[in-house]
Amino acid sequence: MSYLAVIDLGSNSTRMVVEEFTEEGNIKELVRRKLDTRLAEGMDDNLSALTEVAMQRVIDALLEFQKDYQRFADIEVMGIATAAVREATNQADFVDRVFAAVGVELRVLTGDQEAYYDYLGAVSALDFSDAWLLDTGGASVELVGIEERMAANFISLPFGAVNLSEKFHLNKAGVLGADQIAAASQYVSEQYSHLPWLDGDHDDLPIILLGGANRSLARLDRVQHGLSADADFHGYEMDAATVLATFNEMAQMSLAERATLMGPEANRADIMISGLLPIVNLIERTKSPKVVFSSSGVREGILREYQMSL
């Protein structure tokens, strides 16, 4: 048997999984960790560079994760980074800093690679034929058009829950102004308008959802239906009308009210409105009838590729 740790430096969270690969070719998850590190925070005001504070949060998380994966003998450690590092003007310095701290050489994914691994992770874990796939991260969204389980179109767009919130000041304490939300929504809609493959008759395809804000939406809806928020939400469904109604309800709340509503996920209350704007706009554009949540995305796509290479 062999062990692989995958460390994922996202724009909002730093995550790690440790997997065991058996001689029979099976994968068994042994450890899963997540820390909210907000690597993309402050980039807009820092000339598109990662801030010192944000970088240190990630380094601290990696040092903590290292204690977990070093318990496994001869483990291979794979590090990936996504939109925040991809867009950072000080990318090289940060990559060097990570290597100096924990000896992990980061692979900075292109936007197309991130979208592809999202697709590969989801298609290997959910039973569907045609669908849209949307991964809302902290600094980007990955969007895939899936036809007969194949990725027909895919793209990464440079906006997400953290940078949208900062760009349109959607993280303030009080009730947000309708004009603020409208401006941010218009920005997202304009980005989608450049993708002709989103338009036309697509037989009301479902939308597969990944990403932190979407996970928070799934957990919130489960709680409101008397279900456990801690249980695996993989495969959980919401109709599109409920998604839109939930967004509209939260848009009328103050930051404190959203935090109370979200309970254990309160730390995401300041980026929840911006985090839901990509799915709200995609529903309105595609007329999708429902969303399906996936807990399998980039990391699982990479694991799948790794498994196939053995």
N, C-alpha and C positions, 0 to 999 in steps of 0.2 A: 504494500500500500504506500501511497505518497500523500503529501499535504501541500495545499496551495492556499496562500492568503492573498485576497484581492483587496487593496485599499483604494477607495474612490474619493478623490478630492473634488467634491462638488462646490458649486457657488454658494450654497447655503449650509450644507451639512458635509461632514467628513464621515465616511462609513468604512467598515471592514467586515469581511466574512472570511472564515477559515473553513476550507472544505477538505474532506478526506476522499481520495480516489482509491477504490478497492481494486483488487486484482481481477474481479469480475466485470470491471468497467462501470461500476455505479459510483454516484457522488452522494456523500453524506455531509450535511452542514453541521459543523461543530460549534462555531462561535459566530455571533452576529452582533456588531456594535455600531452605534451612531452617536455622534456628538454634533450639536448645532454650532458651527464655527463661523458662518457668514463671511466666507472668504471674499465675496464680491462687494461687501459693504464698504462704502466710501470711495469706490473707484471713480465714479463720475466727478467727484470733487478733487481727485488726486491725479488728474491728467491720465486716466486709464491705467494707472499703476496700482498694484495691490498695496494696501497700507501696511505699515509695520505692525499695528495692533492685530489686524486680521491674519497676517502671516504667522504671528506668534501663537495665536489661538490654534491654528492648524498644526504647527510644530508640537505644541503641548499635547494635542489629541493624538498625533502619531507616536509620540513617546509613550503615551498611555496604552495605545493599541499594541505597541511593540512588546510590552510585558505579557500580553495575551498570546500572541502568535509564537513567541520564542519558547513557549512550553512544549512545542511540537518539534521533534527531531528532524533535521534535514528538510525543513519547510522551505518551499519556494515562495517568494514574496513578489507580487506584481502590483505596481502602483500606476493608477491612471488619474488624469486630471481633465476637467471639462472646460466649460465656457469661461469662467473667471480667469483661469491660467492661460487659456487659449488667447484671450483678448488682452492680457496684461502686457504693458510695455516693459515691465521688469520680470518677464517670464523666466528668462535664463537665470537671473539671480535667485529667484525663488526655487527653481528646480535644483540648483546647486546647494541651496540652503537645506532643502529636504534631504538630499543625499548625504550632506555632512552630518545631519542630525540622526538619521536612522539607517543610512546605507541603502536606501531604496531609490532606484533610478526611475523617475516618473516618465510615463508615456503620455504625452499631451495629445488627446484625441482631436482630430478635425471634427467639424460639425457633421459632415457626412458619415464619418465613422461612428460618432455617438448615435446618430439616428439609426444607422444600420444595426448596431448592437442592441439598441432598444427593440427594434423589430425582431431580431433573432431571439432575444430573451423572451419576449411576449409570445411569439408564434410557437415556441417550443413548450409553452406552459398553458396556453388557452386553446380551446377548440373553436375555431371560427374560419371562415373562408374569405369574405370581403369585409373590410373595415377601414376606418381611419385610426391612426395611433397618435396620441399627443402626450409628450413628456414635458411638463412644465418645471423647469429648474429655477435656480436663483438668478441666472444671467442669460439664459437662452431657453428657447422651446425647440423641441425636435418634433417634426411632423412627418408622418409617413402615410401614403396611400397604399393599402394592401389589397391585391386582387388575386383570388384563388391561392391565398397563403403566400404570395410572392410580393416583395416590395416593389411596387410599380413606380412610385415616386417618393422621394424623401428629401428633406431639407432641414437645416438648423437656422433659426432666426434669432438675432441678437437682442432679445428682450426676455425678461423673466420676472419672477416674483420680487426679487431684491432690487434690481435696477429700475424696473417700472415704478416701484414704490418710491424710490428716491427721485426719479426723473419727474414724476407728477405729484410729489408730496402727498402720497396716499398713506403715510405712516404717522400722521399727526394724531394727537390725543383725542380731539373732539370728533363730532360728526363731520364726515367729509362733505364738501360741497358737491352738488350735482354736476357742476361745470368741471370740477377736477376729474371726476370719474368719467364723464363724457369725453374729455380730452384724451385720457389714457385709452379709453375704449376705441376712439377714432384712430388713434395711432396703431393699435393692434389690427384693426380692420383694414387700414391702409396697407400694412405689411402682408396680410392675407390676400389682398386684391391683386398682388403681383404674381399669384400662383394660379394660373388658369386651370390647373388640374383639380382645384377645389370646386370649381363651378360645374354646372350641368346636372344631369339626372343621374344620381348614384343610388337610386332605389333605397333611400333612407338608411344608409349604413350606420351601424353603431360606432361609437368612439371608444377606443381602448385608452384608458388613462393611467399615466405614470407620473411620478414627481410628488414632492412634499405637500404642496397645497392641495393636490388632488387626493392624496392619502388622507389629509386632514378632513376633507369633504366627506370621504367614505366613512371615516370613524364618527364624524358628527351625525351623519344620517343614520348610522347603525344605532347610536345611542338614542336618537329620537324615536327609533322603532323598538326600543327596549332590548336591543342586542348588545353584546359585549363589544366595547371599543378595543379591547386587547386581543380579541380573536383575529385570526388571519382574514383580511378583507379580500384576498385574491378571488376573483370571479364575482365579487359583489356587484350588483347592478342598481342603477337609479334611472328613472325616466327623465328625459331632458327637461320637462316642465318643472320637475322638482328641483333640478339643478339651478334653473333660472330663478325660481322662487326663493331658494336658499340664498343665492347671491343678492337678490333685491332686498331681502330681509336684512342681511348683514350690512349692506351698503347704507342702511338707515341707522345703524348703530354707531355709538362712539367706540373708541378703541377699548375702553374698559368694559363695555357691554359685550363686545366681540370676545374679549379674553375670558369673561365669565361664561359665555356660551360654549367656548371651545374647551374649557376645563383643562385637562392634562396637556392639551395642545396650545395653551394660552400664549406660549412664547412665539407662536406664528401669527398672532392676531394682527400685528402691524403690517404683515405682508400678505394677508389673506385676500383682501380685495384685489390687489394687483395679481396675486397668484391664480385667482379664478377668472380674470378677464380673458385669458387665451381660450379657455373652454367655453365661456359664455359666447364669445364671438364666433367660435367654430360651430357651435350648435346653431346659432342664428344664420350662419352662412350656408351650412350643409343641410339644415333641417333634419338633423339626426334625431331619432326618436329616443335613444337611450345611450347611457355610458356604461362601460364595464371596466372595473378597476383591476389592475394587474400589479402584483408585488414582484413580478419578474421583469427586469429591464436590462440596463447596460451591463451590470456586473454578471447577471445570469447569462447574457449573450456572450460575454467574454469567456465565462466558464464553459459554455457549450462549445465554443470554438476550441478552447484548450482541450476539452475532453475528446473532440473529434481528431485532434492532432496526436493523441497518445497512441 
